[in-house]
């Protein structure tokens, strides 16, 4: 079974973390630059880390060259269960 999640990515941010923002969306800050797929690879690794699954179960479904991406996850978890595995932040750090 597969689930899809939308993620907003901030590449070259100097930090590597993901969280649910004040609007309820997943936002991922990545250290990698958006060149040669480096940021996309880091994103997949971060999502897999938070969900405690193998990175082979996580793939980019859409948005390869965009900041808004659609991630496909091979899992038996529901979308709500997936979202609950990410920390929540009330206000974004500047």
KEMI-64369 format. One record per residue (C-alpha): residue number from 1; residue in three letters; chain; x, z, y negated. Coordinates in pm, 1 decimal. Layout:
<sites>
SITE   pos   code   unit         xx         zz         yy
SITE   NUM    ALA      A          X          Z          Y
...
</sites>
This chain:
<sites>
SITE   pos   code   unit         xx         zz         yy
SITE     1    UNK      A        0.0        0.0        0.0
SITE     2    UNK      A      124.4      -78.0     -351.1
SITE     3    UNK      A       63.2       77.1     -690.0
SITE     4    UNK      A      151.0      -68.2    -1028.6
SITE     5    UNK      A      259.7      125.7    -1335.6
SITE     6    UNK      A      331.9       11.0    -1688.7
SITE     7    UNK      A      654.8      128.5    -1848.5
SITE     8    UNK      A      792.9       97.9    -2199.9
SITE     9    UNK      A     1173.3       66.1    -2197.5
SITE    10    UNK      A     1426.5      157.4    -2466.5
SITE    11    UNK      A     1761.8        7.5    -2355.9
SITE    12    UNK      A     2103.8      103.1    -2499.2
SITE    13    UNK      A     1967.7      442.4    -2604.7
SITE    14    UNK      A     2265.0      653.9    -2499.0
SITE    15    UNK      A     2053.9      859.6    -2258.3
SITE    16    UNK      A     1881.6      804.8    -1927.5
SITE    17    UNK      A     1541.0      967.9    -1891.6
SITE    18    UNK      A     1174.9      887.5    -1837.9
SITE    19    UNK      A      866.9     1080.1    -1944.8
SITE    20    UNK      A      499.0     1051.6    -2025.1
SITE    21    UNK      A      465.3     1015.5    -2403.4
SITE    22    UNK      A      191.5     1158.1    -2627.0
SITE    23    UNK      A      -26.0      849.8    -2558.0
SITE    24    UNK      A       -6.6      893.8    -2179.6
SITE    25    UNK      A      234.8      605.1    -2116.8
SITE    26    UNK      A      561.5      615.9    -1925.0
SITE    27    UNK      A      856.9      568.1    -2157.9
SITE    28    UNK      A     1209.6      524.6    -2023.9
SITE    29    UNK      A     1526.8      555.5    -2227.8
SITE    30    UNK      A     1815.7      374.2    -2058.9
SITE    31    UNK      A     2189.6      381.8    -2122.8
SITE    32    UNK      A     2237.9       24.2    -2003.6
SITE    33    UNK      A     2226.5     -274.9    -2234.7
SITE    34    UNK      A     1958.4     -540.5    -2179.1
SITE    35    UNK      A     2204.4     -798.0    -2048.6
SITE    36    UNK      A     2250.8     -952.5    -1704.8
SITE    37    UNK      A     1973.3     -732.7    -1561.9
SITE    38    UNK      A     2166.8     -407.6    -1610.7
SITE    39    UNK      A     1881.8     -224.4    -1785.9
SITE    40    UNK      A     1629.4     -345.7    -1524.9
SITE    41    UNK      A     1850.4     -214.6    -1242.2
SITE    42    UNK      A     1887.2      121.6    -1417.0
SITE    43    UNK      A     1510.1      134.1    -1472.0
SITE    44    UNK      A     1439.8       80.7    -1101.6
SITE    45    UNK      A     1691.5      351.9    -1011.3
SITE    46    UNK      A     1534.7      598.0    -1261.6
SITE    47    UNK      A     1178.2      530.5    -1139.9
SITE    48    UNK      A     1287.3      574.8     -776.0
SITE    49    UNK      A     1465.1      898.6     -869.7
SITE    50    UNK      A     1157.0     1050.3    -1035.6
SITE    51    UNK      A      930.3      943.8     -748.4
SITE    52    UNK      A     1182.9     1056.6     -483.6
SITE    53    UNK      A     1165.2      722.8     -301.1
SITE    54    UNK      A     1420.9      459.5     -206.6
SITE    55    UNK      A     1497.1      207.4     -480.8
SITE    56    UNK      A     1406.1      -65.3     -229.5
SITE    57    UNK      A     1042.2       49.6     -263.6
SITE    58    UNK      A     1044.2       -8.2     -640.6
SITE    59    UNK      A     1054.3     -355.0     -800.0
SITE    60    UNK      A      991.5     -527.8    -1128.5
SITE    61    UNK      A      660.2     -716.5    -1107.4
SITE    62    UNK      A      651.3     -847.0    -1466.2
SITE    63    UNK      A      837.9     -820.3    -1793.4
SITE    64    UNK      A     1192.0     -904.6    -1688.4
SITE    65    UNK      A     1302.2     -979.8    -2047.6
SITE    66    UNK      A     1045.7     -761.0    -2227.5
SITE    67    UNK      A     1038.2     -395.3    -2329.5
SITE    68    UNK      A      695.8     -350.7    -2167.2
SITE    69    UNK      A      731.4     -388.0    -1792.2
SITE    70    UNK      A      504.7     -373.9    -1489.9
SITE    71    UNK      A      659.5     -189.2    -1196.2
SITE    72    UNK      A      538.6     -229.6     -837.8
SITE    73    UNK      A      586.0       68.3     -606.4
SITE    74    UNK      A      535.5       56.2     -230.5
SITE    75    UNK      A      378.6      397.3     -167.4
SITE    76    UNK      A       78.9      581.5      -31.1
SITE    77    UNK      A       56.8      785.9     -352.8
SITE    78    UNK      A     -223.3      719.0     -600.4
SITE    79    UNK      A     -149.7      615.0     -959.0
SITE    80    UNK      A     -242.8      965.9    -1080.3
SITE    81    UNK      A       -3.6     1123.6     -827.9
SITE    82    UNK      A      273.2      888.5     -941.3
SITE    83    UNK      A      215.2      973.6    -1308.4
SITE    84    UNK      A      216.9     1346.6    -1230.9
SITE    85    UNK      A      577.6     1316.3    -1105.7
SITE    86    UNK      A      706.9     1233.1    -1454.8
SITE    87    UNK      A      764.8     1506.8    -1712.2
SITE    88    UNK      A      541.5     1509.5    -2019.0
SITE    89    UNK      A      665.5     1520.0    -2377.2
SITE    90    UNK      A      434.2     1610.2    -2661.0
SITE    91    UNK      A      643.5     1448.8    -2933.4
SITE    92    UNK      A      915.5     1187.3    -2895.6
SITE    93    UNK      A     1266.5     1291.9    -2989.8
SITE    94    UNK      A     1412.3     1095.8    -3279.9
</sites>
